[in-house]
Each structure stands twice: as C-alpha cells, then as structure tokens.
Amino acid sequence: MEGRASIYLDTSVINFLFADDAPEKKEITIDFFDNFIKVGIYHTVISPVVLEEINNTEDVQKRNLLIQVIKNYPIEVMELGSLDEIEHLASLYLKHKIIPVVKRFDALHIAISVINKLDYLVSWNYKHLANVNRERKVLALNYQLNYLHPIRIITPLDLIDYGS
C-alpha cells in the first residue's frame, strides 16, 4: 500500500487499549487498532522511547499487555537515526517552553516524528501534545529551524475515516 500516511504512536495510545477508567477513549482506540492499524491503512511506527516508557511501567501485567500489542499489530519499531539531532530538537522544545521540562519524553516523541518526516504524531495526551495551540508552537519553531515537513499532532479519533 504505497502512499500510506505514516503515523507515530506515543505511549498513551497503546495504554488506552486498556483504559477501563475511560471507556469512550478505550473503545475508539480499540476501533482504531482493529480497523486501521491491523489492516495496514497507515504505516505505523513507534520508537525506542515508547519501548522505554513501556518497560518503565511498574505493573508487570500491564507492561506485558502493552508489549503484546506491539507484537500483535503491524507496528514497526523504528531505528533512531541521529540521536544528537533528536536530543537537540527535543531540548529546544523544552527550552522554548513548548513542552514542560518534566515532560522530556513528549518532546522526544515530537522530535523523532519531525526529524523522520512522519505525517502524524498520534496521542491521547491533550495537555502536552494533541492540541492545536501546542501544534502551532511546534510548527513555528520547526519552521524557524528549517524543519519544513508539516507534522500534525492528533488523536486516534482524528485518523478514523470509514470512507477510505
């Protein structure tokens, strides 16, 4: 399926497959995985940063469930190219207060997506990632730094399209 949009899943999306405390988002996420990711509508990737977050999950049972998702769906664990470039761009998101300093992994998810020219960073994290104001600040800094690929930071709901 040439020409597929590329999507980067942050850890929140995988977590919401098991979010019994948020049934609506859980249902949307399951639908997204089963009807879009599983059938290869999108070229779906995660990074070693996502794996690190999963491996830091204290609940062993939940950690194992999250790892199984990566094994059971066509999700590519991408190799990170220039770690220095990724770290530098992420640090600029923190320095410019686009992402709070304590949310370094969120800055890394954005930097990885931008540097690898992925189409969408998919997240359920409205506070630090998936909101229009944050996206505009990211794009503004990216353009200043000559990262011109127009990354979108959105939720799974934004990618559900039954017409295609």
N, C-alpha and C positions, 0 to 999 in steps of 0.2 A: 504494500500500500504506500507507494511513493507519494510524496506531498503531504503526508500526515503532519499535523501540528505536533510540536514537541512540548511535553509538559514535565515539569519538575514537581514532585510531590514533597512537601515538607512533612515532618513527622506528625503534625496534627491531623492530617488527612487519614493516615493509616490508623492513628489512635481512635478516630471517630467511628471506625468499623465496629468498635466495642464500647461505645459510649452509651451505656444504658441510661445515664442521667440526662441525655439529650436525644430523646427518641427521634425527633424530626431530622436532626442532622445525621444521626446514625442511619436512618432509612435512606436519606439522599445519598450518603456515602456508599452504602451497600449497592444501591442502584447504579451509581457512577462506576464502581468497580466491576459489577457484573455485566452491565450493558455497554460500557465504553472502554474500560481498560482491558478486561478479559478478552474482548473480541478484537482488540488492536486498533480501535478508532484513532487513538493517539499513540505517538511514540513516547512511552512513559519511562522516566528516569528518576533515580534518587542518587544521592552522593554518599560517600563515606561519612559525611557529617550526620546524615539521617541514621545511618547504622550506628554511629557513636551514641546518638541520643537514645536509640532503641536499646543498645547494650547497657546504657546507664539506668534503664527502667528497673526500679528496685523490686517490684513484684515479678517474681520469676515466671509465674504462669502467664501473666500479661506479656512479658518480654517474649516468651516462646510463641504466643499467638501473633505478635507483631512480626516476628521473624518468619513465621509460616506464610504470612500474607505475601512477603517478598518472594518466597519460593513458589507460591501457588499462582501468582499472576505474572504476566509478561512485563516485569519491571526490571529495567537494566540498571545495574549499579555502575554508574559512570566512573571512569578514571579521571582524577583531577589533574589537569594539565599543570599550569603554572601556579603552584601554591603561593609563591611570593606575590603574584598579581592578585590572586583571590584574597589573601590576607590584607594586602594594601587597600583594595577597594572596600572590603568589609570595614577596615579601620576608618576609612573616610566616612562611611555611613554613620559610624559611631561618633566620630569627631564632629561632624556637622549636625549631630543630634537628630538625624533622620530615624535612627533606631537607638533605643536606650542602651547605654553601655553594658548593662546587665543582661542584655539580650543578644550577645555576640553570635550565637548560633543562627538567629534570624538574619543578622547582617551577612553571615557566611552563605546562607541559602540564597539570598538576593545576589551576592557577588558571583557565586557559582553559576546561577542562571544567566546573569548578564554576560559574563565572560564567555560562556559556552553558547551564547546567542540562542537560548531556548525561547520558545514563544510565550509560555505561561509558567509562572510560579503559582502552584495551587496550594492553598492553605485555608484552614478554618480560623486562623488567628486574625480576627478583625482588628484587634488593638494595635498590633505591631506590623502586620503585613497586608492583609487583604482589605484595604480601604483606599478610596480614591485619593484622599489627601496624602497618604503615605506614598502611594504610587507616583503621584505628581512630583513629590520631592525627590524620590529615587531617580525618576526620568530626568529631572532638571540637572541634578548632579552628574548623572551619566553623560548627558549631552555636553556639559562643560568639560568632561574628561574624555570626550570623543568616543564614548560607547554609544553608538547610534542605533543599535538594534532595539526596537520598541517593546521591551518586556512588558507583559501585563501581569499583575498580581491579583489573583481572583480566587473564588471559592469553587468547589466542585459543581455547585448548582449552576454557575455561570457557563460551565462546559457541557451541560446536559442538553443535547439537541437531538430530539427524536425525528427531526425532518431529514437527517442525513443518513 
